[in-house]
Amino acid sequence: MSGDGWAAVDACTLPTEEQPLREAEFDTLFATALRGVERPERGRLRLTFDEGTEIEDLIARESSCCSFFDFELTATEDGVVLDVRVPAARVAVLDGIARRAVV
């Protein structure tokens, strides 16, 4: 998506014309609710969102078109934590998300 390595063409089944819309959904989420970004491992990104942020639907839709993502969502007393893991071959995709998720 958008040429920043977000989705590898051979791995994403989301129709090309819908990719910018999905990217915009994530951009809006990042702009409105993202509180923190950590990169604990090369293949893992941890995003912390405001308490009560509902992202389950977006994660489910992303999982259905890019099956290489492993999402783990955890509600904490401080907010909502989303751990995103990818296999080594898809680290460039995670890099693209991390670039867009600048706090």
C-alpha positions in Angstrom: 0.0 0.0 0.0 1.2 3.5 -0.9 4.6 2.1 -1.9 6.0 2.1 1.7 6.2 -1.6 2.1 2.9 -1.9 4.0 1.6 -4.9 2.0 3.5 -7.2 -0.3 1.6 -7.6 -3.5 1.9 -11.4 -3.5 0.7 -11.7 0.1 -2.2 -9.3 0.3 -5.6 -10.4 -1.2 -7.3 -7.1 -0.5 -8.3 -5.7 -4.0 -5.8 -3.0 -5.1 -8.4 -0.3 -5.2 -9.4 -1.0 -1.6 -5.8 -0.8 -0.2 -5.6 3.0 0.1 -8.9 2.9 2.0 -7.6 0.3 4.5 -4.4 2.3 4.9 -6.5 5.4 5.6 -8.4 3.5 8.3 -5.1 2.7 10.0 -3.9 6.3 9.6 -7.1 7.6 11.3 -6.7 5.1 14.1 -3.1 6.1 14.6 -3.9 9.8 14.5 -6.8 9.6 17.0 -6.0 6.9 19.5 -2.4 5.8 19.3 -0.4 6.5 22.5 2.8 4.5 22.0 4.9 2.5 19.6 7.5 0.0 20.5 9.6 -2.4 18.4 10.6 -5.1 20.9 11.8 -7.4 18.1 12.5 -7.1 14.4 9.3 -9.1 13.6 7.1 -7.6 16.3 5.5 -4.2 16.8 3.6 -3.2 19.9 1.0 -0.4 19.6 -0.7 1.1 22.6 -4.0 2.8 22.1 -6.3 4.8 24.3 -8.5 2.9 26.7 -11.7 1.8 25.1 -10.3 1.9 21.5 -12.3 -0.6 19.5 -10.1 -2.1 16.8 -11.3 -5.7 16.7 -13.2 -5.3 13.4 -10.2 -3.7 11.6 -7.9 -6.4 12.9 -10.3 -9.1 11.7 -10.5 -7.6 8.3 -6.8 -7.2 8.0 -6.2 -10.8 9.1 -8.6 -12.0 6.4 -6.6 -10.4 3.5 -3.1 -10.7 4.9 -2.9 -14.0 6.7 0.7 -13.6 7.6 -0.1 -11.2 10.4 -0.4 -12.5 13.9 -2.4 -10.0 16.0 -2.7 -10.2 19.8 -5.0 -7.7 21.4 -4.9 -7.1 25.2 -6.9 -4.7 27.3 -4.9 -3.3 30.2 -5.7 -0.8 32.9 -3.8 1.8 30.9 -5.2 1.2 27.4 -5.4 -1.3 24.6 -2.2 -3.0 23.5 -1.9 -4.6 20.0 1.1 -6.8 19.4 1.6 -7.4 15.7 3.9 -10.2 14.6 5.1 -11.2 11.1 7.4 -13.9 9.8 10.9 -12.8 8.8 9.9 -12.7 5.1 7.3 -10.0 5.9 9.3 -7.7 8.1 9.2 -5.0 5.4 5.4 -4.9 5.9 5.9 -4.3 9.6 8.4 -1.6 8.9 5.8 0.2 6.7 3.2 0.0 9.5 5.8 1.3 12.1 6.7 4.2 9.8 3.0 5.2 9.6 2.4 4.8 13.4 4.7 7.6 14.5 3.4 9.1 17.7 
